[in-house]
Amino acid sequence: MAVRGHRFDPTILREYDIRGVVGRTLTPSDALALGRTLGTIAAAGSGRVAVVGFDGRMSSTVLEEELCRGIASCGLFVLRIGLVPTPCLYFTAKMLNAELGVMITGSHNPPEYNGFKMVVGGKPFFGDDIKRLRDLAGRGVWARAEGGVVEVDAMSAYVARLLVDYHSKRALRVGWDAGNGAAGPALLRLARRLRGEHLLLNETVDGSFPNHHPDPTVAENLEQLRQLVIDEKLDLGIAFDGDGDRIGVIDDEGEIIWGDQLLAILAGEVLKRHPGAPVLADVKASQVLFDEIERLGGKPIMCPTGHSIIKSMMAVHNAPLAGEMSGHIFLGDRYYGYDDALYAAVRLINHLAESQHKLSDLRKALPQVVNTPEVRIDVPEERKFDIVQEVKTRLAATDANVNDIDGVRVKVAEGWWLLRASNTQNALVVRCESHDQAGLKALKKMVSDQLSKSGVDGGSVKGLAA
């Protein structure tokens, strides 16, 4: 009888992971086929160990069960580490030199979403790898051998490692918001072992996210934490996304420390140990960050957005630090170069405690500009990349100064603006930055005009409206 392959819904195969709506575009049969296909790819490698973890979404346990079954059917031994933050999965796979690591997670997406983040042979699995996975699954030629599945505790070792680089004797008062996501259990263990006073919010895992959406790049999702910091007069507040690989920070004055500002603050510490080293940031980051890296003696490198892309570029450049506006912070200095929001939090607390400064002082020391946050504009999935290409084509016919490594980042006299397609949501992402409000208004109009030419009413979008 002919072997039947598996066809994934094409919308779930993203640039650097797999993500879809459970029951509509993503099903348990997809998880089984993914396990068989990844298991086949991993079986051709040098190891036979796979590590699998999952986040707190309602659908995660069912998907995990089928994924593990598929991997084991290819002859691999699957270590199920249970409900953990994504960086715990990365840590475990690295420490065990596992051939395959898979995290079932919808990250910061709404509750009905779920997906998979993958590591094969110790490297991020993305881009052309995912296209190859699609083709292999379609052919259905899967390895068949006897493997096994065993449950193990990885959290204890992970939390112990988080604390290795925490050594300040100055105690801080910190607020934490786990967002009812997978970081909660690790945070409970971590906070008990840090000096100072620690107040926790939403540490109970709940895949419906009843208190607020777990995306720390959106100001309204940080409001509960901001209020805690103000009311209790805390030194800072720290928030996580749904799977604990993205960080949000509130300073002692209740102001948000955005991802690029956090990277600039951490760069001051890291570049003292690595003078002249490259520091990577994505195209959404402020020009202030790139200028600050250069001022500190580092080498700023602008990268496309995407955690897998940046991890790969870090290895190429041997960079000790990288980050994204979205709150992914990658520390190669003293750590392993993957995005770990809990570890970034520990390093920030340690740096702040040793600096004897307030976090607001460190924020204010950076050059002040005016900018938009990440403005997301919902568009049909099938249109988002076409819209960016249409804008790029129109700009190519002008003398505009355009960086097109990821969407279009346009530099003009008033500052710069960015338009790119989200790789994780059916949305366009816009960001504008200028030295004053008049310049910012002009930049917003430039973006809105371009969007209008592609049939998108950008002028009515919160964050772009004049």
Residue, then its C-alpha position, 0 to 999 in steps of 0.5 A: m500500500a502506498v505511503r500517504g504523506h501529510r499536508f500542513d495548512p500553508t498559513i501555519l508554516r511561518e518564517y521561524d516557527i509553526r503557528g496556527v489556530v487550533g481546530r481550524t488551521l492546526t490539529p493534533s494530526d499536524a502535531l503527529a506528522l510534525g513529530r514524524t517529520l522532525g524525528t526523521i530529520a533528527a534520526a539522520g543526525s548524530g544523536r538520539v535524544a529529543v526534548v519536548g516542552f509545552d506552554g500553558r495553553m488549553s490545547s498544548t497537552v494534546l498537541e504534545e502527546e501526538l508530537c512525542r508519539g511521532i518523534a518516538s516512532c522514528g527511534l528517538f528517546v523523547l524527554r518530556i519536560g512538561l509545562v515550562p517556559t520556552p528558554c527552559l526547553y532551549f537550556t535543557a536541549k543544550m545541556l543534554n546536547a539533544e539532537l532535537g528540541v521542540m516547544i509547543t507554544g503559541s507565544h504571545n498570540p491569542p488563546e486559540y493559537n498554538g504552535f511549535k518552536m524548534v531546534v535541530g542539531g543545536k541550531p534554530f530550525f527556520g526559513d528554508d528548514i521549514k520549507r524542507l519539513r513541509d516537503l518531507a511531510g508531503r512525501g510521507v517517507w518517515a523513519r521507522a524504529e523503536g524509540g521511547v518517551v520518559e518524563v523528566d524534571a528540567m525546571s530545577a536545573y534551569v532555575a539554578r542556572l538563572l541564578v549563577d550570574y546574580h551576585s549583587k548584595r543590594a536588595l531591590r523591590v521588584g514587581w513581576d507579572a507572569g501574565n498567567g503564562a508558562a513563566g509562572p512556575a519558574l518565576l515562583r522558584l526564582a523570586r524566592r531565591l533573589r534578594g529583596e522584596h518580590l511582588l507577583l502578579n498572575e503567576t498562576v498558569d491559565g491558558s485563557f489569559p483572564n487578566h490581560h493578553p500576554d504581550p509585553t510590547v503592548a502598553e495596556n498589557l503592562e498597566q496592571l504591573r505599572q500600577l503595582v510599581i507606582d502604588e508600592k513604590l517599587d524599583l522596577g516591574i518585569a513582565f513576560d509573554g505567554d512562553g517566557d522568552r520576551i520581557g517587558v519592563i517598567d521603571d520606578e517612575g512607571e515608564i515603560i523601558w522598551g526593548d531597544q532601551l533595555l538593550a542599550i542599558l545592558a550594552g553598557e555592562v556587556l561592552k565593558r567586558h567585550p570592548g569593540a564587540p558587535v551588538l545586534a538589533d532588529v530593524k524596529a529598534s531606535q536609532v538611539l540604540f545603534d548610536e549608543i552601541e557605537r558610543l560605548g565602543g561596540k559595533p552596531i549591526m541591524c538585522p531582520t526581525g525574528h528570534s531564529i534569525i537573530k540567534s543565527m546571526m549572533a553565532v555568525h558574528n560571535a556577538p555577546l548581546a542582541g535584542e529586538m523591540s519585541g522584548h527578545i533579549f539574547l545574551g551570549d555574554r556568560y550565557y548561551g545566546y538564546d532568548d531568555a526573558l527570565y535570565a535577562a530579568v536577572r541580569l537587569i536586576n543585578h546590573l541595576a543593583e550594582s550600578q547604584h542608579k535608579l532605572s529611570d536615571l538610566r532611561k533618562a541618560l539615553p538621548q530623548v526622541v519621540n516615536t511610536p510603539e509597534v503599531r500593528i495593522d490587521v490585514p488579510e494574511e494573504r495580503k500582508f507581504d504583497i502590501v510591503q512589496e508594493v510600497k517597496t516598489r513605489l519607493a524604488a522609483t524615488d530617491a528615498n534612502v531605504n533599508d530593505i533587509d526586512g520590509v522597508r526602513v526609510k530614512v528621511a530628514e524628519g527621522w525614519w519610518l518602518l513598514r514590515a509584515s509580521n511573521t507571527q500574525n496577520a498584521l503589518v507592523v509600523r514604527c516611526e521615530s523623530h526628534d520632535q512631534a512635528g517630525l513624528k506627525a510628518l512621518k506618520k503621514m508618509v506611512s499613511d499615504q503609502l498604506s492608502k495607495s495599497g488600499v489600507d486606511g492607516g490614518s484611522v489606526k490608533g498610533l498612526a492617526a495625526 
